[in-house]
């Protein structure tokens, strides 16, 4: 799988232009969903910090800039911040969002090789700044088994939610990790160091260690390494990834990446110009669930992402709410049914993903005429990654519809 394609999952959760997870990783909503979320689908949850994002704030986490969506599949890369709009029809023009090519693919490979302090770096795949996602990755052989290491560069809004969420540890309820550390460097840059896995469940498969740096200039450097030569579902080749976390930190803070970053166009502001009240999805969801009179065992959230674990005595069940404002209606299901008040709604039932055997996800996705998109999901487990605690979610699809279509939402946006 091309290294730069892995960025797609995390970046989905990172910007307001990305759509929530029935489709992919945005599952975290405007802020929570933006983070790394979200890595696996936790919303952000599963492999990269951005993705880790894409969760723990669930949304970028489940991991970082590189990772899976919780199903074992990597989502296609969305439009990246940069020059020019996407082409009509949904495809992005890579050249419109690229740099001048001042740093070549060969130079990117040479920089990576020079910054890896152990062993030999071979089989390097790289892209220069004439591409929208300059990157370099290869195999490190220090005589103790080959491991994978790579770096991806992009530009972000330094004052935006993505910068914060990409450098914030995810919620352990959504992402399994052994260690996570946040740092603020003397120059104001934010650094995230996380030791997680390709899968967020009990398999504890290939180790995925990441370092992600967001600078005040809007530079984002995301590095990852693994104790295997491939991605998910492959045997490990060594006990630990080849670099220590201190070495991973040195990799992303190096000035050697600066020429490539400088050649990339600045990212547009995440501020849409639309003023709206700050949404507390966690408390909003808990309030809307009260009518079902099911005890709350746990809850959490951040901005436009909220989750509640309900316990009716027959097994705990996770309920999630993700709010995207304003939403990109072009990605909304075309077969959604029309509802009163101009709302379009799509309900779905199915497995939560390959990374969560036995876990099912029932979901209702609603697009309001004011451009707000609400996604309410229920699982038959207290975590998206499982294990399953009951045969079906505690709420029915009809009850999920009541949450998404509740008239209370009209009052929320009018405040």
DOKOL-958396 format. One record per residue: y, x, z of N, C-alpha, C in turn. Coordinates in steps of 0.1 Angstrom, whole numbers, plus 5000, padded with zeros to 4 digits. Atoms other than C-alpha are relative to their C-alpha. Layout:
! DOKOL-958396
YXZYXZYXZ;...
***
This chain:
! DOKOL-958396
498850085000500050005000501250095000;498849915000503350164990500849995013;499349994988505250275020501249915001;498750084999508550115011499749855000;500350155000506849775006499849955014;500250054986505949775043501349965007;498750044995509649745050500249864999;499750145003509549395037499949915012;500350094988508049235068501150015010;499049994989510549375092501349964996;498750045005513549325071500149854999;500050155001512548965067500649955013;499650054988513148925103501450055004;498849944996516249125103501349944996;498850055004518748935084500149854999;499950155001520148585083499549954987;500450045013519248575047498549994998;501450005001515548595055499449875006;500650134996513348295059499050015011;500949994989511248215090498649994996;501449985003507548255093499349874998;501150065007505647985077499950094988;500049925012506548205048499850155004;500149864996506848535066500550025013;499749964987508248715094501249965006;498750034992511548575102499749925012;500350084988509948375128500950025011;499249994988512548475151501349944999;498750075000515448295139501150104997;498949925004518848415133500250135008;499949874993518748675161498750055004;501349954995515348695176499150034988;500849985012513748665142500550124993;499549895008515848945130499450135005;500449874995514349215152498850064995;501249955004511549405146498949925005;500550074999510149205154498949975000;500750065002508649105152498850044993;501049935006505549295139498949924994;501150085005502749075136500449864996;499550135004504148735132500649955012;499550054988505248705166501449984998;498750035002507948675155500750105006;499849925002508248905149499450045001;500349894993504949035155499050084994;500949915004503149315144500250134995;500249865001503449665130501250085001;499049904999506849805128500949955011;499150034989509449815154501049904995;499150105005511749625132499349875001;500850114998509149395131499849975014;500350014986508349455167501049925006;499350045002510349385163499949895001;499950115006510749135145499549945011;500550104991509649005185500450015014;499750004987510349105217501249975003;499450105005512449015206499449984988;500950055009510048875184500350004987;499750015013511348895155500150114994;500249895008511849215142498950065004;501349964995509049295163499149904998;501249964998506549285161500050134995;500349875003507049635150501250084996;498949925004509649805130500349984986;499750025014510649865095498749994992;501250005007507049895086498949945008;501050064993504149675095499449884994;500750115005501949375090500649875005;499550134996502549005094499149925010;500950064991499748935118498849944993;501250055008497448815090499350124994;500649895006496649165079500650024986;499349985012498849125049501450045002;498649954999502249285043500849914990;499250095008504949055030500850084990;499249945011506849134998501450035006;498749964995510049315005501149914995;498950095003513149095006501150094994;498849925004516549194993500550085011;499549914989517949485012501550005000;498649995000521449525023500550104990;499549905010523549694997500949944990;499150045010525349644965499549884993;500350115010525449324946499149895006;500950104996523748994950498650014993;501350005007520148914941500249934987;500050065013519448814906499649865001;500450145000519148444898498550004998;501450015001515648334903499350075012;500549954988515148514936499750155000;500349865000514448864924501250095003;498849914997516649144937500050114989;499849895009518049414914500050135008;500049884992516949744930501150094997;498949905003519549944911501349955006;498750054995522349714923500150045015;499949974986521449804959499650155003;500349864998520650174954501250095000;499049905000522650484957500250064986;499849945013523650724929498950094996;501149915003520450924931500350155003;499649874997522251224945498950085008;501149944993519151284967498749954993;501250045008515951284946498849985008;501350024993512451184955499450135005;500549874996511451544955500750065012;499249954989514251634979499649925013;500550084989513151345002498750055005;501349954996509651485002500250145007;499849874994510951835010500649995014;499450024987513051705039498949965010;501050054991510051525054499150125004;500949884998507851845050500750105010;499349914991510552055067500149955014;499850054987510851825097498749975008;501350024993507151785105499650145006;500249864994506552075130498650045001;501449964998502752075129499349984987;500950015012500152135102500750004987;499550015014500552085065500249854996;499750135005502051775049499649994986;500550015013500151675018500149854995;500050135006499851374994501249925003;498850064997503451294998500449904989;499450105009504850974982501449985004;498650004996508650954981500849934989;499150065009511550774965501450055004;498649954997515150904962501049895002;499050104997518450734967500449924987;499850095012518350594931499149875002;500850124997516050334948500749935012;499450074989517050064973499550045013;500649964987514750205000499550154999;500549865001514650584999499050035011;501149994990511450695017499250134996;501049895002508850975021498949985010;501150004991505450965036498950084995;501149915004502351185035499050015011;501049974990499351305054500250135007;499849884992499651555082498650055004;501349944996496651795087500350125009;499849894991496952005118498650065005;501449954997493152085119499349915010;500650094990492551795144499749864994;500250135006492051525118501349964993;498850045007494551395092500649875006;499250124995497251145103501149974990;499050055009499850945084501450005006;498750004995503550995088501049974989;499150045010506550855070501449965006;498750034996510250785071500749914989;499350085009512350515055501549995004;498650014997516150495052500649884994;499250115006518550205047501349995008;498750034994522050085056500049865006;499950134994522749805080501449985006;498750034993525749635097499950055014;500149944987526249855128500349905011;499650104990527749555146499149885000;500850125002525049315135498849995010;501250024992522049165152498850094997;501149925004519649375132500150145007;499949874993520949695147499650005014;500450024986520449565182498549975001;501450054999517049405175499150114996;500949895004515649705157499850115010;500049904990516349915187499849945014;500350074987515149675215498549985001;501550014997511649675230499649854998;500550135002509649365220499449945013;500650074989508349105243498550025000;501449974999504849205255499149874997;500850135003503748835251499749994985;500250015014504048885214499550134993;500349885006503449245208499250095010;500849914991500749475223500550144998;499649865002502049825230499750075013;500349924988501350105254501250065007;498849954995504850235258501249974991;498850035008508350145247501250055008;498849944993511650325255501249984991;498750015007515250245245500950115005;499049904996517950515245501349974993;498750005006521650525238500450155000;499749865002522550865224501550035003;498649974997525851045232501049954989;499150055010527250945198500149854998;500150145001526550585204498949944992;501250055007523450565183499049945010;501050064992520650345196498650054994;501349955004517050475196498949925006;501250074995513750295200498850094998;501349925001510450485207498949915005;501150104996507350265207498650054996;501449975003503650325208499249885000;500750135001501750025195498850024991;501250005008498949935172500249924987;499950085012498349805137499749855002;500350134996496949495153500549985014;499450024987498449325183498949935009;501050064992495149195197499150105007;500849924991492349325218499350124992;500649895008491049545189500650135003;499449874998493549815197499550104989;500549925011492849955163500850134997;499349885003494850215145501350015008;498749994992497750345167501250024990;498850005008501150295152501250045009;498949954991503850505169501350014991;498850015008507450465157501250055008;498749974995510950595162501049944991;499050065008513850395150501450025005;498749964996517450505150501049924992;498950075007520550285143501350075005;498849924997523850475142501349914999;498850075001527450355146500649994986;499650005014527950435109499249904992;500850105008525350175099498850064994;501249945005522550415092498849965008;501250044993519050305100498950104995;501149915004516150565100498849955008;501250064994512750425107498850104997;501149915002509850675112498749945006;501350044995506150585117498950104998;501149925002502950765122498849935005;501250064996499350675127498850105001;501149914999496050835137498949964990;500950035011494450735104500850034987;499449975013495150795067500449884993;499750125007495350435057500649905010;499450104991496650105072498949935008;500950084992494749825089498650004995;501450015004491049795090499350124996;500749885004490150155085499750085013;500349924988488550405109501050105003;499049904996490750635129499450144996;500449865003490651005120500350105011;499749914988491951145153500449915012;499750084988492551025189501449955000;498650045000496351015186500750044987;499249965012498951035158500450155002;499849865000499851395149501350055008;498749964994503451405163500149945014;499650064988504551355199501249914999;498850085002507251105206501350085000;498949915000509651385213500250054985;499949955014508951515178500449894990;499650125008509251165163501549985002;498550014997512751145180500750104992;499449905008513651475164500049974985;500150045014512551345131501149914995;499150105004514851055130501550045003;498649964997517951215146500450124992;499649895008517951505122501149984990;498950015010521051565101499650014986;500449985014518951645071499949874992;500050135007518751275063501449954996;498650055002522551245062500449994986;499550015014523151325025499449874993;500650115006520651055015500649875005;499450124994522150795039501449984995;498750015005525650875027500149954986;500050045014524650814991499749854999;500350145001523550454999501349925003;498850084998526150184997500049935014;499950064987527350035030499449864999;500550135000525649715040501149905003;499050114997527549385040500049965015;500050054987528549235073499149895002;500950114997526049005089500849885003;499250114996528948785099500249914987;500050095012528748485075501449934998;498850075001532248355082500049865006;500250144995530848035096500050015015;500050004985531747965132499149895005;501050094994529047795153499750045014;500349964986528147775189498750085001;501249924997525648025203498949915004;501150094997522247865205499150075010;501049954990519947915235498749924997;501250075004516647815218499049985011;500950014989514647885249500249875008;499750114992516347625270500049874992;500050125009516747385241498649954998;501450045002513047385234499449945013;500550054987512147345271500549865003;499450134998514547045273499349904991;500650095009513046885242498549975003;501450024997509446925255499849925013;500250074987510146745288499449864998;500550145002509346405273498550005000;501550005001505746515269499450025014;500549994986505446575307498850095001;501149904998503246885304500650125007;499549894992503747155330500350134991;499649875006505547475318499450125008;500649884994503547795326500950124998;499249885002505948045311501049974988;499050035011508948065287500850134998;499249885003511248315271500749974987;499350025013513548365241501250094999;498849925002516648525227500749934988;499250065010519348335208499249894992;500650105008517748145179498549995001;501550014999514148205190499749975015;500450034987512548045220498549965000;501450044998509047995233499749955014;500450064987507347795260498549995000;501450024999503747805272499849885009;500450124993502447465282498650005005;501450004994499447415305499749865005;500450144996497847065307498750005008;501249994992494947195327498750024991;501149985009492747235296500250124991;499749885007494047565284501450014996;498649985003497447715278500350004985;499750025015499247655245501450054998;498649955003502247845231500749914990;499150085009505047645215501250094997;498949925004507747825195501049924992;498950065008511047725181500850114994;499249915007512947925155501149934992;498850075006516447835143500750104991;499349915009518047985112501349934995;498750065004521747915105500950114994;500450105010522747895078498750054993;501349965006519347895061500150014985;500149985015518448005025499149894995;500850115004517247675011499150034988;500849975011515847844981498550035004;501349974996512847955001499349895007;500650114993512147615016498949944991;501150065008508847445005500549894991;499550105009509447244974499449875002;500750124998506946984984500349935014;499650064987508746905017500449854998;499850145001509046535024501449965005;498650054996512446355026499949925013;499950074988513346225060501449935001;498650064998516245995072501050115003;498949914998519546165073500150124991;499949895010518946395044499150125004;500849894996516446615063498750014991;501349975007513446775044499150065010;500949964989510346835064498650034993;501349965004507047015058499250045012;500949974989504147015082498750074995;501249925004501147255081499150025011;501049974990497947325100499150104994;501049905005495747635096499950115010;500249884991494647965111501250085002;498949924997497148185128500050134992;500149875008495948485108498850085003;501149924999493348745104500150095013;499949924988494748935134499849925012;500250094988494048635157498849914997;501150085002490548515152499849885009;500250124992489948155164501349945004;498750064996493748095169500549924988;499450085011495247805149501549985003;498650024999498847735142500449874993;499550125005500347385137501550015000;498649975001503847395124500749894992;499150095007506747175113501350074996;498949935005509447315092501049904994;499050105004512647115088501350064996;498749955005515747185067501049885001;499050104999518846985077501050014989;499050005010521546885053501250105003;498949914997524047105072499550154999;500449865003521947415062499250065012;500849954989520147455096498549984998;501550005002516447535094499350015014;500750004987514247455124498550014997;501449985002510647575126499449995014;500650024987508547435155498550024998;501449975002505047575159499249995013;500950014988502147525184498750074997;501249925001499147745190499049965010;501050044991495847685207499750135009;500149884992496448005227501350035007;498749964994499148145251500750104993;499449905008499848415226499649984986;500450015014499948425188498850084997;501149915003497448705188498749965007;501250054993495048515210499750075013;501150095005492548475224500349865002;499850154999492248105219499549955013;500350064987492247905251499549865000;500450145002491447565237499749984985;500350025014490247405204501249974991;498850045008493647265193501250025009;498849994992497247315204500249885009;499850104990498447105233500949884994;499250105006500946915210499449974986;500450045013500046715179501150034990;499049985010501846755146501149895001;498950104999503646425152500950035012;499149964989504946555185500950114996;499249895005506146865168501149954991;499050065008507946645143501149945009;499050064991509646465172501050115005;499149904996511046795184500950044989;499149955011512346905150501049894995;499150115005513846565142500849935011;499350064989515246495176501549984997;498650025003518746335173500950105008;499349914992519846585200500650124992;499649895009520146845172501449974994;498750035005523146655158501150045010;499049964990525046705191500150155001;500049854998524147075193501050064990;499249945010525947155160501549955001;498750065000528946935168500850065012;499349954988529847115201501050104996;
***
